[in-house]
Amino acid sequence: MPPKKVYEAMKHFTTIKYGLVQGQFELREKLCNKVLSSHFTPENVVITNGGSEALNLILASFPEKSKILMPKPYYYSYPYLASYNRLEPVYSPMKDDHIDMQDIENKISEVNAIMVNSPTNPTGMVEKPDTIKKLERLANETGRLLIFDEVYRELIYEGTHYSPKGDNVINVDSFSKTFNLCGARIGYCYSKNEELIEKIIQKKTHTSMNTSTTGQSMAIAALDAPNSFKEKNRKIFKERREIIYKGLKEIGFELHKPEGAFYALPRATNPQKVVEDLFDRYKVIAYNGEWFGAGNRIRLSYALKKEKIEEGLGRIEKYIKQENPSTIGEFNYA
Ligand SMILES: Cc1ncc(COP(=O)(O)O)c(C=O)c1O
């Protein structure tokens, strides 16, 4: 559930005029005062239709055929966003579901930007601050843009978050996950790179124009929620993580323990069949890991009430044990 303040604010909402393309000043200012580090000002922020639009606008600012390096597994929209903008995705295979810095360093000279997400969808892993600092340094030394997608930054159960910064860094965040406001479609990007922010505003002016002012009012109210809101949310997701991790292990799946976000990515042979069987006959939604560049895995979301997670685990267990035991066997987790 979103913070109560959001519902209260909606009772008094009256203005439905066009808004500023960059986003309502009050929201940008409040983000600077309450969320972002002190060296950002409202001029450095653009409010967008979810983190999704921010990612799209950032990529739209590159010339055709630019190359975008992304760790693999990746958030499944990244390659599409690159190709819709006539850019070329270049992949850097992760090692044990973490960024392989050596591979990134080897490839950096052939690309124009690096697009990284942590906490990560679909792996559920939280990248180490040290690694992110290395990426930040690399971007600022080589002049390559680091696009850092941190939409799950408030959902970390182990490890800590580090937000990179600098003239060659742009960060993407969202109200969807932190405040359970995904339908309001409010996200934002922020950067000290004034030229890039200008380009993004220019593209937005001629595409979506302003982000919904209704949604922005919800976001302004959400920022007034007490800190305990985020803490409570994190606790709820952490408990769900324990349930899904333990449940999948007990069924026999091999998987890393997710450290953040709300996904588990267990090993499975023939993931397409598993996904179809689970959906058609067991009414369980799983995604094929291949859609995220994670072959032989399935992705499960635990953004559900714990009773539903338990029910889903029961159905998965029935399917695996009765119909498809070879799905989870004989893997060396790599
Ligand atoms: C890694 C990642 N980035 C960005 C988004 C986009 O979120 P939104 O557009 O709702 O802010 C998502 C949504 O699931 C995501 O998982």
The ligand as a Gaussian input file, in Angstrom:
#p B3LYP/6-31G(d) Opt

LIG

0 1
 C       15.277000      -2.495000     -12.953000
 C       14.072000      -1.690000     -13.261000
 N       14.238000      -0.455000     -13.761000
 C       13.187000       0.311000     -14.057000
 C       11.895000      -0.135000     -13.891000
 C       10.773000       0.764000     -14.266000
 O        9.941000       1.084000     -13.211000
 P        8.914000       2.295000     -13.266000
 O        8.784000       2.707000     -14.699000
 O        7.633000       1.759000     -12.720000
 O        9.502000       3.361000     -12.419000
 C       11.672000      -1.425000     -13.384000
 C       10.314000      -1.955000     -13.200000
 O       10.081000      -3.088000     -12.875000
 C       12.799000      -2.219000     -13.053000
 O       12.665000      -3.454000     -12.558000

